[in-house]
Amino acid sequence: MLDNSFSKRELINSCSCCGDRSPVFVMNIYDQDPTGDNYRLVRCKQCGLEWIEDPVARQDIFKHYPTDNSPYAAELGESIPLVKRFLFWLDARLLLKHLKPGDLVMDVGAGLGTFGSYLRWRGLNVIAADFIDAKKWPRKNIPYVQVDLNAPSLSFDKLKACLGDQIPKAVVIRHVLEHVFEPERLISFLSDLKPQYILVIVPNGGSWLRWLFGKHWGFFDPPRHLSNFRKESLRCLFQRAGYKSFEFNSYGMDETVVSIYRLGRGWSPKIRKWFSWTSKAMLISSALSLLPGRSVLVVLASGRDHNARSSG
């Protein structure tokens, strides 16, 4: 269930990737929840990052997230379905070629820990971190730390305490960075853990379907998705944090059916039901777009001089 009570708005007029303070207006986009509000999408003229200029206040943001995880209960098993395993491999393949069994990985924004379980299945040691109460963490075989990703300076001492003298080989931020108010600040704090690699997976704002469907694009999800990244903006984000080497990948998930479903907000309930996200059409669309599609963007950053900068 979602709490859609009125929330105060903030104003973000500077780019979280490059710091430019003269964004240009792109369009108004809307919360896909029927009772949701409209939001202003702006773009940085320097690096191309798009973000919501008028997000809900930080203290209210969690009111706009589901409070019931029961639809994901099937993900809590230890066995990982073959299809899920393939999707996780698409996310992790850039990183896996650099790691060996036993390497330590920090899964930041771990959700229910499904991706972390996949990494354990690949032989890696995993520590998970997210905002949920540690008492509610469902995977007791994966160490867990509760953190606030929008206030890293207040909670990242917990991560360092959990790590002790260990240095993670890699930090993974999977479908998380678009939810954070200050992506550059989060990357800076994570880099202070001195990982050799940081892997980020986000919706791809450079997908051609984003331009085709405009404000109805399926991966626009305000107020939860705060930023819309492309290769250029991610490269700028990591370069600003001191990283020098980058590897990129992309693959397709369903954009077409979800976008058409949003485009047809005024259609009859019968037609919209057919185009709902649970329809078989979405599964077919995802399968057809998996390899040629570009809706998911993956970047692996490395080569940072960890003595060159502190998050302060």
N, C-alpha and C positions, 0 to 999 in steps of 0.2 A: 504494500500500500504506500501511496505517496501523500505527503503532507503538502498541499498546494496553497497553504495560507499565505497571505501577502508578505513579501519580504522586502526589506529596504535594499536599495541598490548602491553599489560602489561605482567609482569612475576610474578606469585604467586607461591613461592616455600615453603611456610609454611602452615601447616594445620590450618584451621579456627576453628576446634573443640578442638584439643589438643595441638597445637603449634609445633608439630614435624616438623623438617626442612629437612627431608630426604625422600621425596616421591619417589615411584617407578612408572615407566611408565607402563600404562595399554594398551592403543591403541589410534589410531587416530579416532576421531569421526567427523561428518560433519553436517553442517547446513542443515536442511531439505529444506530450500529454494533453488531452482535449481541454483541460482547464488551465493550461500553462500560458505564460506571457510571451511577448515579443522582445527581441533583443537586437541591439545594434552590432553588426559585424564590421570591423575595420581592418585595414591592411597596412603593414609597414612598407613605406616606399623604398627602404634600404634593403631589407632581407626577404620581404614577401610574407612574413608571418601574419596570419589573420587571427584576431581574437575578439571576444565579446567585450565591448567597451563599457557596458553597463551591467556587470554581473550582479547576482544577489550578494548580500553581505556575507562575509566568510563565516560568521557565527551562525548563519541560517542555511548554509549550503547543504548540510546533511538532511534537511527537511525534504529535499528534492530527490533523495535516493530511496530505493525500495528498502523497507525494513524487514521484509520477509524473504529469506533465501531458500524457501522450500522448493522453488522450481529448479534449483541447482543441486538438490540433495543427491541426485544420481551421480554427481561428480565426486562424491566423498569416498567412493570405493577405492581400493588400492590398485585394481586392474584398470588399465587405460585402454579404451576402445581403439581399434586400429585407425579409424578415421581421425580421431582426436590426436593420436600419436603422430600421424602425418602432418596435421596442422601445427602441432607443437614443434615438429622438426623444421617446418618452414620458418617459424619464428626463431628457432635456436641455431639454425645451420651455420650462420656466420660465426657464432661463438664457439660451437662445438669443435670446429676444426682447429681451434687454438687451445682447447682444454684437454686434460687427461683425467682418468678416474681418480677420485680422491681430492680434486681441486675444490676449494671452497667458493660458493656462489651465494651472494645475498640477493634474495628475491624481494624487491621493494614494491609495495602495493600488491601483495600476494593474493588478495581475495580469499578464496577458500583453499588455496594451496594446491590447486590442480596442476598448474605448470611446474611448481616446485616438486611435486611428486614425479612428474615426467623427468625432471633433471636428476632426481635421485635414482630413477630407473636407469638413467644413462651413466650411473656410477659416480655422480658428483655429490659432495657434501653441501647441504643447503641450509641457510638460515632465512626465515621469512620475517617480513615486517609489514604491518598495515595498521589501520586505525581501530580495528575492532578490539574489544576487550580481550586480554590474554586468556581469561577464563573461558571465553567462548571459542577460542581457536580450536578447530575440529581435528587437526592432524598432530597428534601427540608425538609422532615419530619425527617431526620436523621442528627444531627449536624456533621459537617465535618471540618477536619483540613488538610491543604496541608503540606506534609513533604517529605524530601528526605531520603529514607531508607538507602542510601549509605553514607550519611553524617549526622547521627543522632545527633551529637553534635551541629550541626548548626541549626537544626530545631525542636528538641524535646522540646525546651522551649515553642514552640507553643502548644504542647500537654499538658504540665503541666499547661500552662495558661488557656487552654480550660477546663481542669479538675477542676481548682481552688482548693478548699479544698476537693474535692471528690477523693476517691481512688477506681480505678476499681476493681471489684471482679475478673475479668479475662481479659486477652489479647488474642486475636485470631490472628494467622498468617496462613492464609489458602492459600496454593499454592503460597507462596511468598518467603520463606526462600531460595529456590533453585535459586532465581533470584538475591540474594544479594551478594555483593563482600566480606563482612566481617560478616558472620552470628553471630559469637560470640560477636562482638561489638554491633550488633543490639539487641541481647538478653539481653546483659548487660544493655543497655540504657532502654529497655522496663521494665526490672526488677526494675529499679529505680523509676518507677511509683507505685511500691509496690503492684502489683496484687497478689492475693492469688494463682491464677492459670495462666499458660500460655499454650495455646493449639496450636499445630503446625500440619499442614497437608502438606505432601510432597509426590512426587513420591517415590516409594519404591525401592531403589537400591538393596535390598535383594530379589526381585522377581526372581523366577527361570527363567522366560522368558527373563530377562535381560541377563542372561548367555547364553540362547539358541540363541538369536538373535544377541548378541554381539553389534557391532557398529550400527546395524540397529534397535536396540530397540526403540520402539515408543516414550518413554519418554526422550530419549536423545534429547535435543533441544538447542545446542549451537548456537550462543553465549548468548542466553537468559537464559537458565538453566546453572548456573555456578557450582553448586555442586550437588552431587548424594549421598543422605543420606541412611543409614541403621539404625536399632535399636541401634547398638553399637556406631555409631558416634553421633547420637542424644543424647544418654545417656551421652556420654563424653562431648558434648557441654554444656548441662545443668548442669552437675556436676561441670564443670569448672566455671560456673556462680553462683555456690553455691546451686543448687537445690538438694534435697535429695530423693524425691518421684516421681515415674513415673508410668504411666499407658499407655499401648500400645494397639492399635487396627489396623486392616488392612482389606481392602476389595478390590474387583477387579473392574477395568474399562477395556475398550478394550485395550489390548496390541497386540493381535495377528494380526488383520487385518491391523492396522496401521504399525506394524513392517514389515509385508509382503509387504505392499505398498512401504515402504522405501527400502526393500530388492530388489524389482523389479524396481529399477531406470532405468534400461536399457530395460525394457519391452516395448511393443508397447503401444501407447497412448490408444488404445481401451481396452486393458487388465488393464492398470493402472486406467482408468476411473472407471472400475467396482470395483477396490479395493480402490477407493478414500475414504477420511474420511466421505463423505456424503452418502456412500453406506449403504444399509440395512444390509449388512453383519457386519458392525461395531456395529450396534445396537443389532443384535443377539449375537455377540461375547461379548458385554458388559453385556447383560442380563445373559448369561451363566456363566460369570466369576464373577458376582457381589458378591456372598457370598463366594464361594471357592477360589476366586482369591486373590492376594496379591500385586496388583500394586500400591495401595495407602496406605501410612503409616501415622498413627495418633498417636501423643504422647501428653499426658497431664502431665505437670511438676508442682510440688508444693513443699511446705516445705522449701522455701528459707528463710534464716535469712537475712532480708533486711538491717540490721545494720552491716553485716559482710563485706560488700564490696561496693565500689562505682565505677561507670564506669569511673570516672576521667575526 
